[in-house]
Amino acid sequence: MASLTSRLLGLLVIVALGGAEIRAAAQAAQEPWTHLLGAVGLSRERCRFDLLDMAQYGGGAYRLPAFVAVHQDPLRIPAYARIARNAIKASSQRLGGLASYAAGRTDDGTRLDLLGDPLADDKAASEKPGALLAALKAVWTARGTALPKAGAARIAAQLKTAPAPIARLAALLIRVELRALRWRTRALQPIPHPDAERVLKSLMAPPSDRDDFTAEIERVQAGIDQKRMLVGGELLAFALDAAAAAAANCVRAAPFRVDIETPIGWVAIRGGANDTYPADRPYLLILDTGGSDTYRAGGATRDLDNPVSLLIDLAGNDRYIAPGLDKGVAACADRKKAERTPAFGAGLLGYGMVLDVGGNDVYRAMGRCQGSGSFGVGILADLGGDDLYDCHTSGQGAAYYGVGILSDRAGTDEYRCFTTSQGYAFTRGCGLLADYGDGADLYDANDTVIDFPSPQSADHNASLSQGFGFGRRADYTDGHSQAGGIGILFDQAGANRFVCGVFGQGAGYWYGLGMLLSGPGDDTYTGQWYVQGSAAHFAVGILDDPGGSDSYRAPMNMAQGAGHDFSVGFLIDRAGNDRYEAPNLSLGGGNANGMGFFWDMRGDDVYIAGGGATMGRATVDASAAGSLRGRNLTLGVFLDTGGRDTYPETLTGTGENRLWTMDGMRDAPRPMSRGVGLDTEADVTDEIA
């Protein structure tokens, strides 16, 4: 019935048109993308950058294969975005799988569970009598010493207070921590200790004092074995899965307390009380089975002698608050000068992870927190409740030369940051924020308090958040350019609100890839410049929304499917009655050898645009003639395939069931500048022929 209805509608459209418009509608109904591109003399194969020409403009080391695939063949983006969404959804109950997926985006991942459970031997060993004491003794052995007999006797006496299921879980976690530590040792073996110390200190420095590219950082980048480092992180993610599975048998109301200082950090195993964990104590393991607790530290690497830290909380409404932030990050007086002491799911040259199984929780820290990895792996996983996440920089799924993951499985949540957060990745990193709940979540990259004024507008922050891939452009400084990483924000469902300033909501810069993959729901997107599926300077930005009646607003410039300077921007909205308020360079706008693609697949939509390079238009500076840039394509593509839509009266040529090109623009298009738009009722898939 649906196909018959589509054919009848198509026939009515053809009857209503005449001459060339009849032929155009018939061709569009067969295959819109072929018809659309053919109208400006292109095919899928020709919608690409010339690699040989582009390479002569410099570049960045460490380009990632996942970036190259979509940068060099932009029309695979709709299918790739769907595939990425499905892969992240498939790991909703498996942190091990999610960590493997993120590590794979950096080209360094492994599939540790390919041939079975990678923790099978550890689980068997943790079931044996005395397993926890044996695991603790192994901590001393790992540091080249032995636990004295008197110390072993005192520890054994403490361990008698821990219920058996909890002792077994603690033994498992410590065993896996020691396995991860061995992988870290191998990964850092070529790195001189002073270089590692300097890099760690640099990563923890305030943004105002940080040198983002020192000689030590360059040597660590060249020397570290990232593949081995990530193996340890993936093992620990599987250990968190085991802890989540064991949680129901480990929650206890009767108070007990075990506190043991080891050569790698404290081991605290507690339950049944509202505990407080101080900021001045490095932890190897916190396992808390109940109570509404306050954490000032834990689940983060803070120095080279504390390279792995797990924090597991099985029940209660908990507060994870770094010192001085009880009233929130925005209320802190010296935000830009405050140190970024790693906290709550931060792995710097090591591994820091948090698992909170239930309760309405609050997380606050300045930076390097809440799922942040730098030369390591950081994970924060919250399995239930309505939660608040609050940070200044480098959190909520942020990575640099490593993996950073924030996974929230349920509830209505608030995510607040200022910059470089909420699915952010720098060189050789994958930063992933995955929210699997169906609540109406808020993602707010603060654009009211201006701590990081952007070069585009001093009135707005450079957000670099909400699915943002960022690289180091140094062709005008020291020449040491480095390609960006892969930043992903995934929200499975709900009527969500996304707010940012400049650069965000599926955006990229300098060989970086940013993706915002939202779910069905009536979402609202508000940003300013380089937002909502846009990219600048050899990058890729993607926003993919699968359904709901959504609202997109970007009042300033470059948004909603826009590419600038050998970049690709792509906005796909798959269903729903949507509203787009667009600036210049938008809705399929290309500029200076950039490619911008916009595709609304279904629904009755409203477009509000003031003019300029929008809705299938492209601009090239006159100086490009006769240069390498003059040889390369600048492209703007607009496609609406379904629904009855409303177009701005000021943009001549656009409208229902129409095909338009740039011929009607005031300035004649240059030979390699192509722009085209099409509105058709054809029903399509995302596999572009």
Secondary structure per residue as TSV (DSSP state, phi and psi in degrees):
chain	resnum	aa	ss	phi	psi
A	1	M	-	360.0	-41.6
A	2	A	H	-63.0	-42.8
A	3	S	H	-67.1	-36.9
A	4	L	H	-64.4	-42.7
A	5	T	H	-61.0	-42.0
A	6	S	H	-61.7	-41.1
A	7	R	H	-66.9	-38.6
A	8	L	H	-65.1	-42.2
A	9	L	H	-62.5	-42.1
A	10	G	H	-60.7	-39.6
A	11	L	H	-64.6	-42.1
A	12	L	H	-62.0	-39.2
A	13	V	H	-62.1	-45.3
A	14	I	H	-63.9	-40.7
A	15	V	H	-63.4	-37.4
A	16	A	H	-71.7	-17.0
A	17	L	S	-102.7	177.3
A	18	G	-	-144.5	154.2
A	19	G	T	57.6	-125.2
A	20	A	H	-62.8	-30.5
A	21	E	H	-66.9	-32.9
A	22	I	H	-63.1	-47.0
A	23	R	H	-64.3	-39.6
A	24	A	H	-62.7	-43.6
A	25	A	H	-65.0	-40.0
A	26	A	H	-64.7	-43.7
A	27	Q	H	-65.2	-41.4
A	28	A	H	-63.7	-37.0
A	29	A	H	-65.9	-27.3
A	30	Q	H	-74.4	-49.7
A	31	E	-	-161.2	96.0
A	32	P	H	-57.6	-40.8
A	33	W	H	-67.6	-39.4
A	34	T	H	-62.3	-45.1
A	35	H	H	-65.5	-44.2
A	36	L	H	-60.8	-53.1
A	37	L	H	-68.6	-37.2
A	38	G	H	-61.1	-27.6
A	39	A	T	-63.9	-21.8
A	40	V	T	-118.9	25.8
A	41	G	T	73.2	28.0
A	42	L	-	-121.4	163.5
A	43	S	-	-133.7	173.3
A	44	R	G	-56.2	-42.7
A	45	E	G	-63.9	-24.8
A	46	R	G	-92.9	-4.2
A	47	C	S	-86.3	63.4
A	48	R	S	-145.9	158.5
A	49	F	-	-83.6	149.4
A	50	D	-	-81.6	110.5
A	51	L	H	-61.5	-38.7
A	52	L	H	-68.0	-39.7
A	53	D	H	-69.9	-45.8
A	54	M	H	-62.2	-35.4
A	55	A	G	-62.2	-22.5
A	56	Q	G	-79.8	-1.7
A	57	Y	G	-96.8	15.1
A	58	G	-	87.7	-164.0
A	59	G	-	170.9	-154.0
A	60	G	-	-145.3	140.1
A	61	A	B	-68.7	161.4
A	62	Y	-	71.2	32.1
A	63	R	-	-63.3	137.8
A	64	L	-	-97.6	140.4
A	65	P	H	-57.4	-37.0
A	66	A	H	-63.6	-32.9
A	67	F	H	-70.8	-47.3
A	68	V	H	-59.0	-39.2
A	69	A	H	-57.8	-44.8
A	70	V	H	-87.1	-25.7
A	71	H	H	-70.5	-37.1
A	72	Q	H	-89.3	-12.5
A	73	D	-	-142.7	76.3
A	74	P	G	-59.5	-27.0
A	75	L	G	-77.8	-0.5
A	76	R	G	-86.5	-4.6
A	77	I	H	-59.8	-46.6
A	78	P	H	-57.1	-42.7
A	79	A	H	-69.6	-40.9
A	80	Y	H	-65.1	-37.6
A	81	A	H	-63.9	-42.3
A	82	R	H	-62.3	-43.8
A	83	I	H	-62.6	-42.4
A	84	A	H	-62.7	-44.4
A	85	R	H	-59.1	-45.0
A	86	N	H	-64.6	-38.6
A	87	A	H	-65.4	-41.8
A	88	I	H	-69.1	-40.2
A	89	K	H	-60.8	-39.2
A	90	A	H	-63.4	-21.0
A	91	S	T	-103.2	22.7
A	92	S	T	-61.4	-30.5
A	93	Q	T	-108.4	11.1
A	94	R	-	-135.8	97.6
A	95	L	H	-65.5	-32.2
A	96	G	H	-60.1	-43.9
A	97	G	H	-66.4	-37.5
A	98	L	H	-66.8	-41.3
A	99	A	H	-65.2	-38.7
A	100	S	H	-64.3	-40.7
A	101	Y	H	-62.1	-48.9
A	102	A	H	-63.3	-42.3
A	103	A	H	-63.2	-34.5
A	104	G	H	-63.6	-29.6
A	105	R	H	-67.9	-24.4
A	106	T	T	-87.4	2.0
A	107	D	T	69.6	22.6
A	108	D	-	-128.2	7.9
A	109	G	-	-81.3	165.4
A	110	T	-	-131.7	169.1
A	111	R	-	-118.5	79.4
A	112	L	T	-66.1	-23.9
A	113	D	T	-97.6	16.1
A	114	L	T	-61.4	-38.6
A	115	L	T	-109.5	17.4
A	116	G	S	133.6	-172.8
A	117	D	-	-71.6	116.8
A	118	P	T	-69.2	-11.0
A	119	L	T	-108.2	13.5
A	120	A	H	-56.8	-46.4
A	121	D	H	-65.9	-39.1
A	122	D	H	-66.2	-39.5
A	123	K	H	-64.5	-41.5
A	124	A	H	-64.2	-42.7
A	125	A	H	-66.2	-34.3
A	126	S	H	-72.1	-13.4
A	127	E	T	-84.5	-11.1
A	128	K	S	-77.1	151.3
A	129	P	T	-58.0	137.9
A	130	G	T	73.6	17.7
A	131	A	H	-63.8	-37.7
A	132	L	H	-68.8	-43.0
A	133	L	H	-63.1	-39.4
A	134	A	H	-63.4	-39.9
A	135	A	H	-65.0	-39.7
A	136	L	H	-67.0	-40.0
A	137	K	H	-60.1	-35.8
A	138	A	H	-65.9	-24.8
A	139	V	H	-63.4	-45.4
A	140	W	H	-63.7	-40.5
A	141	T	H	-60.9	-38.5
A	142	A	H	-63.0	-22.6
A	143	R	T	-100.1	14.6
A	144	G	T	76.7	25.5
A	145	T	-	-141.1	-176.3
A	146	A	-	-127.5	147.2
A	147	L	-	-73.2	120.3
A	148	P	-	-58.7	150.9
A	149	K	H	-59.6	-40.2
A	150	A	H	-63.8	-41.3
A	151	G	H	-64.7	-38.3
A	152	A	H	-63.6	-38.1
A	153	A	H	-66.2	-41.5
A	154	R	H	-65.1	-41.0
A	155	I	H	-65.3	-43.2
A	156	A	H	-59.8	-37.1
A	157	A	H	-65.7	-40.8
A	158	Q	H	-64.4	-40.3
A	159	L	H	-66.1	-20.9
A	160	K	T	-63.9	-21.1
A	161	T	T	-80.7	-15.9
A	162	A	S	-83.8	126.5
A	163	P	-	-57.0	149.6
A	164	A	H	-56.5	-46.9
A	165	P	H	-60.3	-34.6
A	166	I	H	-72.2	-38.8
A	167	A	H	-63.5	-39.9
A	168	R	H	-64.6	-42.8
A	169	L	H	-64.3	-42.8
A	170	A	H	-62.1	-39.4
A	171	A	H	-62.3	-43.1
A	172	L	H	-60.8	-46.9
A	173	L	H	-62.8	-42.8
A	174	I	H	-66.9	-40.1
A	175	R	H	-59.3	-43.6
A	176	V	H	-70.7	-35.3
A	177	E	H	-58.5	-41.4
A	178	L	H	-69.5	-35.1
A	179	R	H	-62.1	-45.4
A	180	A	H	-62.0	-38.4
A	181	L	H	-61.4	-37.5
A	182	R	H	-65.8	-39.2
A	183	W	H	-65.4	-39.1
A	184	R	H	-63.3	-42.2
A	185	T	H	-59.1	-42.9
A	186	R	H	-66.7	-38.8
A	187	A	H	-64.5	-35.9
A	188	L	T	-98.4	4.6
A	189	Q	T	-54.4	-39.1
A	190	P	T	-77.6	-4.6
A	191	I	S	-91.9	121.5
A	192	P	-	-60.0	139.6
A	193	H	H	-56.9	-42.3
A	194	P	H	-60.7	-35.4
A	195	D	H	-64.7	-44.3
A	196	A	H	-62.6	-41.4
A	197	E	H	-60.7	-44.8
A	198	R	H	-66.5	-39.9
A	199	V	H	-65.3	-43.9
A	200	L	H	-60.5	-43.4
A	201	K	H	-62.9	-40.1
A	202	S	H	-65.1	-40.3
A	203	L	H	-66.1	-28.7
A	204	M	H	-90.3	-5.1
A	205	A	S	-73.4	154.1
A	206	P	-	-60.9	151.3
A	207	P	T	-55.7	-33.3
A	208	S	T	-69.8	-21.6
A	209	D	T	-107.6	-4.8
A	210	R	-	-83.6	135.1
A	211	D	-	-96.9	110.4
A	212	D	S	-74.3	-8.3
A	213	F	S	-150.1	89.0
A	214	T	-	-97.3	167.8
A	215	A	H	-61.0	-35.8
A	216	E	H	-65.6	-41.3
A	217	I	H	-61.7	-42.2
A	218	E	H	-62.6	-40.0
A	219	R	H	-69.5	-37.5
A	220	V	H	-66.8	-41.1
A	221	Q	H	-57.6	-43.8
A	222	A	H	-73.9	-29.0
A	223	G	H	-96.4	-25.9
A	224	I	-	-68.7	143.1
A	225	D	-	-96.5	90.9
A	226	Q	H	-65.9	-31.9
A	227	K	H	-59.8	-46.5
A	228	R	H	-66.3	-39.0
A	229	M	H	-58.8	-42.7
A	230	L	H	-73.7	-25.5
A	231	V	H	-58.4	-45.7
A	232	G	H	-60.7	-40.2
A	233	G	H	-65.1	-39.3
A	234	E	H	-67.4	-38.8
A	235	L	H	-58.6	-43.2
A	236	L	H	-66.9	-33.4
A	237	A	H	-64.2	-40.0
A	238	F	H	-64.4	-33.4
A	239	A	H	-65.6	-36.9
A	240	L	H	-63.7	-37.6
A	241	D	H	-60.8	-41.6
A	242	A	H	-64.2	-38.2
A	243	A	H	-65.6	-40.8
A	244	A	H	-63.3	-39.5
A	245	A	H	-67.3	-32.1
A	246	A	H	-87.8	-5.5
A	247	A	H	-58.1	-42.4
A	248	A	H	-60.3	-31.2
A	249	N	H	-88.9	-5.5
A	250	C	H	-109.6	-14.0
A	251	V	-	-69.0	127.0
A	252	R	-	-133.5	138.8
A	253	A	S	-88.1	-31.8
A	254	A	S	-69.2	127.7
A	255	P	-	-66.4	141.4
A	256	F	E	-151.0	162.3
A	257	R	E	-154.1	126.3
A	258	V	E	-128.6	124.3
A	259	D	E	-133.1	118.1
A	260	I	E	-132.9	127.2
A	261	E	E	-89.6	126.0
A	262	T	E	-118.4	169.9
A	263	P	T	-66.3	-12.5
A	264	I	T	-109.6	-7.5
A	265	G	E	142.9	168.6
A	266	W	E	-74.4	147.3
A	267	V	E	-112.3	117.6
A	268	A	E	-120.3	121.4
A	269	I	E	-125.3	111.9
A	270	R	E	-142.0	164.0
A	271	G	E	-169.9	160.2
A	272	G	S	80.5	7.3
A	273	A	S	-143.4	163.2
A	274	N	-	-88.4	95.5
A	275	D	-	-94.3	156.9
A	276	T	E	-123.7	131.7
A	277	Y	E	-111.9	118.5
A	278	P	-	-73.5	161.5
A	279	A	T	-78.4	-21.8
A	280	D	T	-92.4	16.3
A	281	R	-	-122.3	119.5
A	282	P	-	-77.0	137.4
A	283	Y	E	-117.3	133.7
A	284	L	E	-81.6	-43.8
A	285	L	E	-149.7	131.7
A	286	I	E	-116.9	125.5
A	287	L	E	-127.5	103.4
A	288	D	E	-114.7	123.8
A	289	T	-	-99.5	-1.2
A	290	G	S	179.3	165.5
A	291	G	S	98.7	157.8
A	292	S	-	-92.6	104.0
A	293	D	-	-104.7	160.8
A	294	T	E	-120.6	124.3
A	295	Y	E	-113.6	123.3
A	296	R	S	-99.7	-11.4
A	297	A	S	-159.0	172.5
A	298	G	-	119.2	149.2
A	299	G	S	68.8	31.8
A	300	A	B	-155.3	144.8
A	301	T	-	-84.6	127.5
A	302	R	-	-115.6	-20.4
A	303	D	S	-157.2	172.7
A	304	L	T	-69.4	-17.3
A	305	D	T	-87.4	-5.0
A	306	N	-	-130.0	65.8
A	307	P	-	-84.1	-5.4
A	308	V	E	-143.4	135.4
A	309	S	E	-150.5	125.8
A	310	L	E	-117.0	138.2
A	311	L	E	-126.3	116.8
A	312	I	E	-119.9	120.9
A	313	D	E	-122.4	121.6
A	314	L	-	-95.4	-14.9
A	315	A	S	-165.8	157.0
A	316	G	S	110.1	159.5
A	317	N	-	-90.2	105.3
A	318	D	-	-109.4	158.0
A	319	R	E	-123.0	119.2
A	320	Y	E	-108.0	91.3
A	321	I	E	-124.4	116.3
A	322	A	-	-68.3	152.4
A	323	P	T	-54.2	136.2
A	324	G	T	84.8	3.2
A	325	L	-	-118.7	24.7
A	326	D	T	-61.0	-29.6
A	327	K	T	-95.3	1.9
A	328	G	-	108.7	158.9
A	329	V	S	-65.7	-43.6
A	330	A	T	-62.5	-25.3
A	331	A	T	-84.1	-9.1
A	332	C	-	-71.5	132.1
A	333	A	T	-74.0	-34.6
A	334	D	T	-118.1	59.7
A	335	R	T	-62.1	-46.2
A	336	K	T	-74.5	-17.1
A	337	K	T	-100.3	-10.2
A	338	A	S	-72.5	139.6
A	339	E	-	-66.4	149.7
A	340	R	-	-97.2	67.2
A	341	T	-	-63.3	121.8
A	342	P	-	-56.6	141.1
A	343	A	B	-155.6	139.2
A	344	F	S	56.9	65.1
A	345	G	S	94.2	49.9
A	346	A	E	-130.2	123.9
A	347	G	E	-116.6	105.0
A	348	L	E	-112.4	114.5
A	349	L	S	51.7	36.4
A	350	G	S	173.1	-148.4
A	351	Y	E	-135.1	128.2
A	352	G	E	-135.3	125.1
A	353	M	E	-142.9	146.6
A	354	V	E	-128.3	136.0
A	355	L	E	-127.2	117.9
A	356	D	E	-115.6	117.2
A	357	V	-	-82.2	-33.3
A	358	G	S	-159.5	164.1
A	359	G	S	108.2	163.4
A	360	N	-	-91.7	111.1
A	361	D	-	-116.8	158.6
A	362	V	E	-125.1	129.9
A	363	Y	E	-121.8	124.2
A	364	R	E	-140.2	130.4
A	365	A	E	-162.4	161.8
A	366	M	S	-75.9	-52.0
A	367	G	S	-166.0	170.4
A	368	R	S	51.2	64.6
A	369	C	B	-158.8	166.1
A	370	Q	S	55.7	46.1
A	371	G	S	90.0	65.5
A	372	S	E	-133.4	126.6
A	373	G	E	-125.6	128.5
A	374	S	E	-134.0	112.4
A	375	F	S	53.3	37.6
A	376	G	S	-179.2	-159.9
A	377	V	E	-133.4	127.4
A	378	G	E	-124.3	132.6
A	379	I	E	-136.5	133.9
A	380	L	E	-121.7	122.2
A	381	A	E	-124.8	122.4
A	382	D	E	-119.2	120.7
A	383	L	-	-94.5	-8.3
A	384	G	S	-169.7	158.5
A	385	G	S	101.0	167.9
A	386	D	-	-94.2	115.2
A	387	D	-	-118.9	155.7
A	388	L	E	-119.7	126.2
A	389	Y	E	-115.9	128.2
A	390	D	E	-140.3	121.5
A	391	C	E	-149.2	170.2
A	392	H	S	-97.5	-55.2
A	393	T	E	-141.5	160.6
A	394	S	E	51.8	53.4
A	395	G	E	-148.3	179.3
A	396	Q	S	58.4	50.2
A	397	G	S	85.9	70.1
A	398	A	E	-134.8	142.7
A	399	A	E	-148.6	147.5
A	400	Y	E	-145.3	112.9
A	401	Y	S	53.5	56.3
A	402	G	E	166.0	-156.6
A	403	V	E	-131.6	132.4
A	404	G	E	-129.0	127.5
A	405	I	E	-133.3	131.5
A	406	L	E	-116.0	121.1
A	407	S	E	-122.2	120.7
A	408	D	E	-121.4	121.3
A	409	R	-	-93.4	-15.6
A	410	A	S	-161.4	162.6
A	411	G	S	101.6	174.5
A	412	T	-	-103.5	116.6
A	413	D	-	-122.0	157.5
A	414	E	E	-120.2	130.1
A	415	Y	E	-117.9	117.2
A	416	R	E	-124.8	135.5
A	417	C	E	-154.4	-179.9
A	418	F	S	-112.8	-49.7
A	419	T	E	-156.4	163.8
A	420	T	E	47.9	53.2
A	421	S	E	-150.7	178.9
A	422	Q	S	57.1	56.1
A	423	G	S	84.6	62.3
A	424	Y	E	-123.3	140.2
A	425	A	E	-142.9	133.3
A	426	F	-	-101.9	-166.3
A	427	T	T	-49.3	132.2
A	428	R	T	53.8	31.7
A	429	G	E	-125.4	158.4
A	430	C	E	-128.4	114.9
A	431	G	E	-105.9	126.6
A	432	L	E	-134.6	122.1
A	433	L	E	-108.6	119.8
A	434	A	E	-124.0	115.3
A	435	D	E	-110.7	117.8
A	436	Y	-	-101.0	1.8
A	437	G	-	-82.2	173.3
A	438	D	-	-112.6	17.9
A	439	G	S	-76.3	167.4
A	440	A	-	-85.1	93.1
A	441	D	-	-89.0	155.6
A	442	L	E	-115.2	128.4
A	443	Y	E	-117.2	107.9
A	444	D	E	-123.1	107.0
A	445	A	E	-92.5	102.1
A	446	N	-	-48.1	120.6
A	447	D	-	-122.7	22.1
A	448	T	S	-107.2	-46.2
A	449	V	S	-92.2	112.6
A	450	I	-	-92.3	92.8
A	451	D	S	-93.2	-24.5
A	452	F	S	-131.7	68.6
A	453	P	B	-57.7	133.8
A	454	S	-	-84.4	153.7
A	455	P	S	-61.7	-26.7
A	456	Q	S	-74.5	-35.6
A	457	S	-	-158.0	118.0
A	458	A	T	-67.3	-11.3
A	459	D	T	-85.1	-1.5
A	460	H	S	-135.9	147.0
A	461	N	B	-73.7	148.0
A	462	A	E	-78.6	99.5
A	463	S	E	-75.9	-45.7
A	464	L	E	49.6	50.2
A	465	S	E	-145.7	173.2
A	466	Q	S	62.9	52.4
A	467	G	S	85.8	74.0
A	468	F	E	-138.9	127.5
A	469	G	E	-107.8	126.5
A	470	F	E	-130.0	134.9
A	471	G	-	-120.5	172.0
A	472	R	B	-97.8	109.2
A	473	R	-	-92.3	116.1
A	474	A	-	-129.8	21.4
A	475	D	T	-71.3	-11.0
A	476	Y	T	-116.4	10.8
A	477	T	T	-126.2	-99.7
A	478	D	T	-101.2	0.0
A	479	G	S	83.3	-4.6
A	480	H	-	-90.5	67.5
A	481	S	-	-73.0	147.1
A	482	Q	B	-138.0	134.1
A	483	A	-	-65.5	151.1
A	484	G	-	-76.6	170.9
A	485	G	-	-96.1	-160.8
A	486	I	E	-121.3	112.1
A	487	G	E	-107.9	131.1
A	488	I	E	-133.5	128.6
A	489	L	E	-112.1	122.4
A	490	F	E	-121.9	126.1
A	491	D	E	-127.7	120.1
A	492	Q	-	-72.1	-36.4
A	493	A	S	-165.6	169.2
A	494	G	S	111.2	159.2
A	495	A	-	-86.9	95.2
A	496	N	-	-103.9	159.9
A	497	R	E	-124.6	127.6
A	498	F	E	-118.2	126.1
A	499	V	E	-133.3	131.7
A	500	C	-	-154.5	176.7
A	501	G	S	-100.0	-106.7
A	502	V	E	-103.6	134.8
A	503	F	E	68.1	99.1
A	504	G	E	174.1	177.2
A	505	Q	S	60.4	54.7
A	506	G	S	80.7	70.3
A	507	A	E	-143.1	160.7
A	508	G	E	-144.8	158.6
A	509	Y	E	-148.4	131.8
A	510	W	S	52.9	76.4
A	511	Y	S	59.1	24.8
A	512	G	-	-102.8	156.4
A	513	L	E	-123.1	122.4
A	514	G	E	-118.4	136.5
A	515	M	E	-134.9	128.3
A	516	L	E	-111.0	113.0
A	517	L	E	-114.4	96.7
A	518	S	-	-92.9	176.9
A	519	G	-	-115.2	-177.5
A	520	P	S	-64.5	139.3
A	521	G	S	150.1	160.2
A	522	D	-	-84.8	92.4
A	523	D	-	-94.6	155.3
A	524	T	E	-125.0	125.8
A	525	Y	E	-117.6	122.9
A	526	T	E	-129.4	121.8
A	527	G	-	-149.7	180.0
A	528	Q	S	-115.0	-55.7
A	529	W	E	-151.9	137.5
A	530	Y	E	54.3	60.4
A	531	V	E	-139.6	164.4
A	532	Q	S	59.9	58.5
A	533	G	S	78.5	57.6
A	534	S	E	-142.1	162.3
A	535	A	E	-157.2	155.7
A	536	A	E	-138.0	139.0
A	537	H	S	64.4	76.4
A	538	F	S	61.7	44.6
A	539	A	-	-135.8	179.7
A	540	V	E	-137.8	132.9
A	541	G	E	-128.4	134.5
A	542	I	E	-135.2	129.1
A	543	L	E	-120.5	124.5
A	544	D	E	-128.5	117.4
A	545	D	E	-119.8	121.2
A	546	P	-	-85.8	-12.2
A	547	G	S	175.8	170.1
A	548	G	S	102.6	159.5
A	549	S	-	-90.2	101.7
A	550	D	-	-104.2	159.0
A	551	S	E	-125.4	125.8
A	552	Y	E	-116.9	129.0
A	553	R	E	-138.6	127.2
A	554	A	-	-147.4	95.5
A	555	P	-	-77.8	-14.0
A	556	M	S	-99.1	-66.2
A	557	N	E	-172.3	155.4
A	558	M	E	53.5	86.8
A	559	A	E	-159.5	163.5
A	560	Q	S	57.8	56.3
A	561	G	S	86.3	67.6
A	562	A	E	-140.2	136.6
A	563	G	E	-126.9	139.1
A	564	H	E	-134.2	131.2
A	565	D	S	61.3	74.2
A	566	F	S	56.5	33.2
A	567	S	-	-116.9	163.6
A	568	V	E	-123.4	126.2
A	569	G	E	-118.1	134.9
A	570	F	E	-142.1	121.5
A	571	L	E	-112.7	124.6
A	572	I	E	-121.4	123.2
A	573	D	E	-118.4	118.3
A	574	R	-	-88.7	-19.6
A	575	A	S	-168.5	160.8
A	576	G	S	108.8	161.6
A	577	N	-	-93.0	103.9
A	578	D	-	-110.2	160.8
A	579	R	E	-127.9	128.4
A	580	Y	E	-120.6	119.9
A	581	E	E	-109.3	108.2
A	582	A	E	-118.8	147.1
A	583	P	-	-94.8	-165.9
A	584	N	E	-62.7	152.2
A	585	L	E	54.3	77.1
A	586	S	E	-161.9	171.6
A	587	L	S	49.5	46.4
A	588	G	S	87.4	61.2
A	589	G	E	-122.1	134.0
A	590	G	E	-119.5	146.6
A	591	N	E	-145.4	133.7
A	592	A	S	51.1	60.7
A	593	N	S	65.7	28.4
A	594	G	-	-103.1	158.9
A	595	M	E	-123.3	124.8
A	596	G	E	-117.9	128.5
A	597	F	E	-123.7	134.3
A	598	F	E	-129.8	132.9
A	599	W	E	-143.9	111.8
A	600	D	E	-103.0	114.9
A	601	M	-	-82.5	-36.0
A	602	R	S	-152.2	154.7
A	603	G	S	113.5	163.3
A	604	D	-	-93.3	111.1
A	605	D	-	-115.3	156.5
A	606	V	E	-120.8	126.8
A	607	Y	E	-113.2	127.1
A	608	I	E	-123.6	111.8
A	609	A	E	-143.3	139.3
A	610	G	-	-88.1	-9.5
A	611	G	S	124.4	-169.1
A	612	G	S	83.3	-154.4
A	613	A	S	-82.5	79.3
A	614	T	B	-138.9	155.7
A	615	M	S	57.7	52.0
A	616	G	S	88.4	51.8
A	617	R	E	-140.6	158.7
A	618	A	E	-143.7	148.5
A	619	T	E	-129.4	142.1
A	620	V	-	-135.7	134.5
A	621	D	-	-67.5	143.8
A	622	A	G	-59.6	-26.2
A	623	S	G	-69.1	-12.2
A	624	A	G	-70.2	-22.5
A	625	A	T	-59.2	131.6
A	626	G	T	83.0	-0.7
A	627	S	S	-108.7	177.6
A	628	L	T	-59.8	-36.0
A	629	R	G	-62.2	-34.4
A	630	G	G	-65.2	-19.4
A	631	R	G	-83.8	-13.6
A	632	N	S	-111.9	150.8
A	633	L	-	-73.1	138.9
A	634	T	E	-118.7	129.4
A	635	L	E	-141.0	135.2
A	636	G	E	-126.2	128.1
A	637	V	E	-132.3	126.2
A	638	F	E	-119.8	132.1
A	639	L	E	-142.4	127.0
A	640	D	E	-123.5	115.7
A	641	T	E	-116.7	72.3
A	642	G	S	138.1	148.4
A	643	G	S	87.5	169.3
A	644	R	-	-105.3	118.1
A	645	D	-	-114.8	158.1
A	646	T	B	-115.2	124.5
A	647	Y	-	-112.2	154.4
A	648	P	-	-67.6	134.2
A	649	E	T	-67.0	-24.1
A	650	T	T	-74.4	-17.6
A	651	L	S	-97.6	96.0
A	652	T	T	-65.2	141.8
A	653	G	T	96.8	-26.8
A	654	T	-	-78.8	156.6
A	655	G	-	155.8	177.6
A	656	E	T	-61.8	134.3
A	657	N	T	51.6	48.7
A	658	R	-	-130.7	154.4
A	659	L	E	-116.5	132.2
A	660	W	E	-137.5	153.0
A	661	T	E	-127.9	-176.0
A	662	M	G	-79.4	1.5
A	663	D	G	-58.5	-26.6
A	664	G	G	-86.1	0.3
A	665	M	S	-71.5	154.2
A	666	R	S	-62.8	-41.1
A	667	D	S	-96.4	130.3
A	668	A	-	-62.1	136.1
A	669	P	-	-65.2	147.0
A	670	R	-	-83.7	162.6
A	671	P	T	-53.7	-39.6
A	672	M	T	-101.4	20.4
A	673	S	E	-111.2	113.7
A	674	R	E	-124.0	138.3
A	675	G	E	-143.4	138.8
A	676	V	E	-155.0	145.9
A	677	G	E	-137.3	151.6
A	678	L	E	-148.4	132.7
A	679	D	E	-115.5	123.4
A	680	T	E	-145.3	154.8
A	681	E	-	-88.4	3.4
A	682	A	-	-61.9	140.6
A	683	D	-	-92.4	137.1
A	684	V	-	-138.8	165.5
A	685	T	-	-105.9	175.7
A	686	D	S	-90.9	3.8
A	687	E	-	-87.0	99.4
A	688	I	-	-79.7	123.9
A	689	A	-	-68.7	360.0
